[in-house]
């Protein structure tokens, strides 16, 4: 089983018990940092948001079945009070627990069913190479994303192409998609940008990130850009766990050279993952 599968197995078997990212990552056999990315690449969810959605779904089922004690459901879902549970329930479903119990039905709710992963599903990737990357200054357009709203990243690239000729001090023709400043909840900054000589003349509304000199393992993604998540999942859930390498706490990025055609999404790209021995 890969890390995402191990995490799913443990979560589904322990929804009624206290669950922490530390505990789930221990069971999955990887670091918190690794699991957040592996789980998101495989499922499209951050770990703890999936836990929350599954717990609230099971609570909704109990309420529709007439469960009389909302506080008991709140405690079973790891909420400390009736109020905290009601707030989370309403934020997630747009309706109160009492209203669901009164209606006695679930067909109007967006329930989160258990994710079942095919253990045979594995994207074959070409053997990677190792590189020592130089320090770089990347400037571009950026935003804060979660793994649930990552579908907004293509729109960010559209904005990038409107400004691509406006970056002062640009170096070379390569474009970079940089992921940085990730947290345990699965939020991260994504910057579509280029290498620049310095930040001094950069307009204030452009995003920027310093990438340190770093050892990388570099993977090629030769298919259409729309299938990149399959390659990312194979890296995090198969190659890295089997390799013995650990990801370094540094930005990782996609590298798009002149072969990539932004109009069609074809041409391929490279995925640079920072590692420590």
N, C-alpha and C positions, 0 to 999 in steps of 0.2 A: 504494500500500500504506500502511496505517496503521501506527503505531508497534508495536503488538502483532504484526502480521503480519511486519513487518521483523525484529523480534526472533526470532520463531519460525523464520523462514527462516534467519537467521544461526546460531542455536543448532543446528538440525538439520544444517547443513552443517559444523559445527565442533565436534561433540561430542568428538572425539579430540584437540582442541587446548586450550590454556589459555583459559578463558572468565572474564571479569570483568564485573561490572555496568557499569563504566565503558566497556568496549569495546562491549558490547551496546547500551548507550544511545547511544553515538556512532554506531553503524550505524543505529539507529532514528531518529536525528536529534532526540532530545529529551534533557532532563536525566535523571539517575538518578532524582531525585524524581518526575518525570513518568512515566518508564517503569514504575517499581514500581506505580504506581496504574493506568496504562493497561493494563498486562499483566494485572494481577489482575482488573480490571473485565471484560476480554474473555475470560479463560480460567478464572478462579477460582484461579489459582496465583500465588505469588510467582515472580519470574524465576529466582532461583538454586535454589529448591526444585524447580522444573520441570527445570532443568539436572541437578540431582542425581538426580532420579527417572528421567530419560531415560538417563543414564549407567549407573545401576545396573541398569536394565532390559536394556540392551544387554550389560552384563557377565553378567547372569543367562542371557541367551540363549547367550552363548559358553560359559559353564560347563555348561549343560545339553547342549551339543554336545560336551562333553569337553575343553574347553581345559585344557591341563596346567599352565600357569604362572599362578598367581593373582597373583603380584607384577606380571607384565606387564599384566594386566587392571587392577590397582590403579593403576598409573602412567598407563595410557591414560585412566582415569576421573578423573585428576588428584588421586589420593590418594598421599601421600608414602611410605606403607609398607603392607605386608601387613596389619598390625594395624589401622591406621586404616581401610582399606578393609573389612576383616572387620567392624569395629564398625559402620560406616555401613550395610553390607549387612544385618547382623542387625537393626539398628534399623528399617530400612525394610521388610524382608520377614519378619522374625521367624524367620529360618533362616540358617545359615552358608553361605558360598560352597561349602565342601567338601560340605555336605549336598546342595546343588542339583546339583553335579557328580556326586555319587554316585547321585542319583535319576535324573538324565538326563531330567527333564521339567519343565515350567513351569506345568502346569494348576492348581497349588495356589498360585501366586504372583499378587499384584495388580500386574501389569505396567503401566507408563505408556507407552502408545503415543503417537506424534506427534499433536499437536493440529492438525487441518486446519481453517482458518478460511475461511469463504465470503467472498470479497472483495466480494460484492454485499450482504452482510448489513449493514444500516445502519439504526439506529433514527432515524427523522425526529424532530427535536425543534424545538419552536417557538423563534423568535429570542429570545435572552435579553435581559435588561435589565441595566443597570449601577447599582450602589448603593454609597454610602459608608456602611458599617455603623459603628455606635457601639461603643465598648468595652462589654463585658458580662462579668458574673460568672455562670457556669453551674454549678449544683449538681444532682446526681442520683445515679443508680446507674451504675457503670461496671465495665469489665473489660478485660483485655488479650486481643486477638484476633490471629489471622493470617488471611490471605485464604482459607486452606483451612478454617478453623473459623468463618468468619463466619456460619454458619447458627445460631450461638448468640445472635445479636443479637436476634431476636424474643423469646427468653426473657428477655433483659435488659429489654425493654420491658414484659413482663408484671410483672417485679419493680417497675419504675418506677411502674406504675399502682397497685400496692399502697401506695406511699409518696407518691403525688403530692400528697396533702393535708398532708404532714408537713414540707414544706420551709419553714423559717422565713424570713420576709422575701421571699416570692415576689413577683415583678413580672409582672403580666399573665397571660394564659392560654395563651400560645404554648409549645409543647414543642420541644426541640432534640435532635437526634441528632448529637453532635460527634465527629469523627474528629481525633485529635491524637497527637503523639509517635510518628509513624511512623518505621520504620527501613528499611534497605536489604533486610532479609530479609522484608519484607512484614508485620511485626508492627505493631500500632497500638492505641492506647487508644480505646475508644468509650464515650461517656457519654450516657445517655438522661436529660435533665434539663430544668430550667427556669431562667429568669433570676431571680437573687436580688439583694437590695440589698447584702449583704455575707456573708462567710463566718464571722463571729465566733460565731454561735449554731448553726452547722451541726453535727449529730452527726458524730463522727469516722468512722463507717463509710460516710458519703456521699462520693462523688467530687466533685471540683471542678476547674474550668479557667477561666483568665482569657483572654478573647478580646479582642485589641486592636482599636482603631479601624482600619478596613481598607477598601480598595477591593475590591469583589466583582463578579463576573459571576454573575447569578442565573438559574437554569433552572427551569422548571415541569415537574413530573412529574404528569400528570393521571390516569394509569391506576392500576390496583391497586398497592398497595405491593409485592407479590410480584415485579413486573416492573421494579423500580427499577434493577437491575443493567444492563439494556439501555440505560437513559437514561444512567447513569454511564459505560458503555463508549462511548456516542456522544459524550459530552462529552470524555473523555480521548483517544479514538482518532480523532476526526474534528473536532469543533469547535475545541478548543484548538490542535492542530497547525496548522490552517488559519488561525487567527485572528491569529497573531503575538504573542499574549499569553503570558506565562509565569506559572505559579502561584507565589504568594508562599509563603514558609516560615511558614505560620500555619495554625491549625485551619480545616478546612472543615466545613460542617454542613448537616444537613437541618432545615428549619423547618416545623413542623406547627401550623397555626392551627385555629380553631374549625370549619373545613369538613371537617377530617380526622376520620374515624370510626374509632377504634382497635378497635372491635368487629368491623368488617367489612373494614378495610383500604382502604376507598374514601374519596374526597374530595380526594385529591391532596396534594401537598407541594411545597416549593421546595428546590433544592439551591444553596447559596451557596459559590462557589469563590473563594478569595482570589487576587487577581492583582497583578502588578506590570507596569508599562508597559515 
